[in-house]
C-alpha cells in the first residue's frame, strides 16, 4: 500500500491580496511560515520514503519548513496551473476583464479557455498523469509527501480517485493536509483539507 500526503503551500502575500499566482511566485507570509512549521511538528514522527515538491519558491520554502534538510525531489510537473495574463492581477480585476472565463475557471473548468501563455485544465491533467505514471503512484508502496498547489492538488486527487466530478466539490486551505491510500491500484481518500495543525 502507498500512502500519499498531499500538502498545499503556506499562506502567501498574494493569497491575502486576492491575487492570482499561477506560475508566478509570492512569498510566504509570517502566518504561512507558522503554518508550515506547525505541520512539520505534526509530521516529524513519520518516515517518508520520498518527498516531492513543486519547483515554485513558495512550495519549496514550505517543503523546507516542514521537512528540513530531508532529501527532496522538485518537479515542474507539480507546479500550479499557469494562468497567463491573469497572473499578478486581483480577482476583481480578472472578473471584470473576462467574466465568462472567470466563471468557467471556477465552475466549469473543462470549458475554460486560458489567456495567452495560460494552461487549460486538460493540459494540467495531462502533465499530472505523466507524474503519476513516471513515479508509479498506482504501483509502489510506502509513504510519500507531495508539496504543491491548490488547483494542482485538487486535480491530482480527482485523477487518483478516477473522479473528475470530485474536483469541483473540494477546496484546499493554505498548508492543508490531505491523505490518499493506494492499494491494488485503487485509491481511497482518507483525509481532506485538514488544518488541525493550526
C-alpha positions as CSV (number, residue, x, y, z in Angstrom):
1,X,0.0,0.0,0.0
2,X,1.1,3.6,-0.7
3,X,0.2,6.5,1.5
4,X,0.3,9.9,-0.2
5,X,0.5,13.0,2.0
6,X,-0.6,16.0,-0.1
7,X,0.3,19.4,1.2
8,X,-0.7,22.8,-0.1
9,X,2.0,25.5,0.3
10,X,1.7,28.0,3.2
11,X,-0.3,31.3,3.0
12,X,1.3,33.9,0.7
13,X,1.1,37.7,0.4
14,X,-0.9,37.4,-2.8
15,X,-3.3,35.0,-1.1
16,X,-4.1,37.8,1.3
17,X,-4.4,40.3,-1.5
18,X,-6.7,38.0,-3.6
19,X,-4.2,37.9,-6.5
20,X,-3.8,35.0,-8.9
21,X,-0.4,33.4,-8.6
22,X,-0.1,30.5,-11.1
23,X,3.4,30.2,-12.4
24,X,4.4,33.5,-10.7
25,X,5.6,33.5,-7.1
26,X,4.6,35.3,-4.0
27,X,6.5,34.9,-0.7
28,X,5.0,33.2,2.4
29,X,3.6,35.5,5.0
30,X,4.6,35.2,8.6
31,X,1.4,33.2,9.1
32,X,2.3,30.9,6.2
33,X,5.7,30.2,7.8
34,X,3.9,29.4,11.1
35,X,1.5,27.1,9.4
36,X,4.3,25.1,7.7
37,X,6.4,24.9,10.9
38,X,3.3,23.6,12.8
39,X,2.7,20.9,10.2
40,X,6.3,20.0,10.4
41,X,6.0,19.3,14.1
42,X,3.0,17.0,13.4
43,X,4.8,15.1,10.6
44,X,8.2,14.7,12.2
45,X,7.1,11.4,13.7
46,X,6.5,9.9,10.2
47,X,9.1,8.4,8.0
48,X,8.7,9.3,4.3
49,X,10.3,7.2,1.6
50,X,10.2,10.2,-0.8
51,X,9.3,13.9,-0.6
52,X,8.3,15.8,-3.8
53,X,7.8,19.5,-4.3
54,X,6.7,21.8,-7.0
55,X,9.6,23.9,-8.2
56,X,7.8,27.1,-7.2
57,X,9.6,29.0,-4.5
58,X,6.6,29.1,-2.2
59,X,6.2,25.4,-2.4
60,X,10.0,24.8,-2.0
61,X,10.0,27.0,1.1
62,X,7.0,25.3,2.6
63,X,8.7,21.9,2.0
64,X,11.9,23.2,3.7
65,X,10.0,24.4,6.7
66,X,8.1,21.2,7.1
67,X,10.8,18.6,6.3
68,X,14.0,20.5,7.0
69,X,17.1,19.0,5.4
70,X,15.5,15.7,4.3
71,X,16.2,14.9,0.6
72,X,13.5,16.2,-1.8
73,X,12.7,15.9,-5.5
74,X,11.4,19.1,-7.1
75,X,9.3,18.7,-10.3
76,X,7.8,21.2,-12.8
77,X,5.0,18.7,-13.2
78,X,3.7,19.6,-9.8
79,X,3.6,23.4,-10.5
80,X,0.4,25.4,-10.2
81,X,-1.8,25.8,-13.3
82,X,-0.3,28.6,-15.4
83,X,-2.8,31.5,-15.7
84,X,-1.2,33.6,-18.4
85,X,-2.3,37.2,-18.4
86,X,-4.3,36.7,-15.1
87,X,-1.1,36.2,-13.0
88,X,-0.5,39.1,-10.6
89,X,-4.0,40.5,-11.1
90,X,-6.6,40.7,-8.4
91,X,-9.8,38.5,-8.6
92,X,-11.8,41.7,-9.1
93,X,-9.7,42.8,-12.0
94,X,-9.9,39.4,-13.7
95,X,-13.6,39.1,-13.2
96,X,-14.1,42.5,-14.8
97,X,-11.7,41.7,-17.6
98,X,-13.0,38.2,-18.5
99,X,-16.3,37.4,-16.7
100,X,-17.1,34.3,-18.7
101,X,-13.7,32.7,-18.4
102,X,-13.6,33.7,-14.7
103,X,-16.9,31.8,-14.1
104,X,-15.7,28.8,-16.2
105,X,-12.4,28.7,-14.3
106,X,-14.2,28.0,-11.0
107,X,-17.5,26.4,-12.1
108,X,-16.9,24.7,-15.5
109,X,-13.1,24.2,-15.5
110,X,-13.0,21.9,-18.6
111,X,-14.8,24.7,-20.6
112,X,-12.3,27.3,-19.5
113,X,-10.1,28.7,-22.3
114,X,-6.9,30.3,-20.8
115,X,-5.4,33.6,-21.9
116,X,-2.1,33.7,-23.9
117,X,0.6,31.6,-22.1
118,X,-2.1,30.2,-19.8
119,X,-2.7,26.5,-19.3
120,X,-6.0,24.7,-19.7
121,X,-7.3,22.1,-17.2
122,X,-6.8,19.4,-19.8
123,X,-3.1,20.4,-20.0
124,X,-2.8,20.3,-16.2
125,X,-4.5,16.9,-16.2
126,X,-2.1,15.6,-18.9
127,X,1.1,16.6,-17.0
128,X,-0.2,15.2,-13.7
129,X,-0.9,11.9,-15.5
130,X,2.7,11.9,-16.6
131,X,3.8,12.4,-12.9
132,X,1.5,9.6,-11.7
133,X,2.9,7.3,-14.3
134,X,6.6,8.3,-14.0
135,X,6.5,8.0,-10.2
136,X,4.4,4.8,-10.2
137,X,1.9,6.1,-7.8
138,X,-0.6,3.3,-8.6
139,X,2.0,0.5,-8.1
140,X,4.5,1.4,-5.5
141,X,4.3,1.0,-1.7
142,X,5.5,3.1,1.3
143,X,4.8,6.7,2.2
144,X,5.4,9.8,0.2
145,X,4.7,13.5,0.6
146,X,3.9,16.0,-2.1
147,X,4.0,19.8,-1.6
148,X,2.2,21.6,-4.3
149,X,-0.7,24.0,-5.0
150,X,-4.4,24.4,-4.6
151,X,-5.6,23.6,-8.1
152,X,-2.8,21.1,-8.8
153,X,-3.6,19.0,-5.7
154,X,-7.3,19.1,-6.4
155,X,-6.7,17.7,-9.9
156,X,-4.2,15.1,-8.6
157,X,-6.7,13.9,-6.0
158,X,-9.5,13.6,-8.6
159,X,-7.2,11.8,-11.1
160,X,-6.0,9.3,-8.5
161,X,-9.6,8.6,-7.4
162,X,-10.8,8.5,-11.1
163,X,-13.5,11.0,-10.3
164,X,-13.4,14.3,-12.3
165,X,-16.6,15.5,-10.6
166,X,-14.8,15.5,-7.2
167,X,-12.5,18.3,-8.4
168,X,-15.3,20.9,-8.2
169,X,-16.6,19.5,-4.8
170,X,-13.5,20.3,-2.8
171,X,-11.2,23.2,-1.9
172,X,-7.9,23.3,-0.1
173,X,-6.7,25.8,2.5
174,X,-3.2,27.0,2.9
175,X,-0.8,24.3,4.3
176,X,-3.7,21.9,4.4
177,X,-3.0,18.2,4.6
178,X,-4.9,15.5,2.5
179,X,-4.1,11.8,2.5
180,X,-4.7,9.2,-0.1
181,X,-4.1,5.5,0.2
182,X,-3.4,3.4,-2.9
183,X,-3.7,-0.3,-2.8
184,X,-4.0,-2.8,-5.7
185,X,-4.1,0.3,-8.0
186,X,-7.2,1.6,-6.3
187,X,-7.1,4.9,-4.4
188,X,-9.1,5.9,-1.3
189,X,-9.3,9.4,0.2
190,X,-8.5,9.1,3.9
191,X,-8.2,12.8,4.8
192,X,-9.1,16.0,3.0
193,X,-8.1,19.6,3.7
194,X,-7.1,19.1,7.3
195,X,-5.8,22.3,9.1
196,X,-5.9,20.7,12.5
197,X,-2.2,21.6,13.0
198,X,-3.0,25.3,13.2
